[in-house]
Amino acid sequence: MVDKDQLFSPTKMSAQAKAEQTNQAAKEILAAEAAAREAKTAKLRLARLEQAAPKAVEKSKSSSRARTK
């Protein structure tokens, strides 16, 4: 059987402890968002470099042919 002490905290949390708990939760959320943003940026940067690499090779081949003519 569950009694009231198991359901409800018998002591109130101080304002400072509550603020610290909120601050910690906010920092965790911000850190998770920053990590997700950095991962997305790295993924997009890699995709952009892969997309640009074939174009650079084609340009270098065409420019070398133009010089030899």
Protein Blocks (a to p, Z undefined) as FASTA:
>chain_A
ZZfklmpcfbdcdfklmmmmmmmmmmmmmmmmmmmmmmmmmmmmmmmmmmmmmmmmmmmm
mmmmmmmZZ
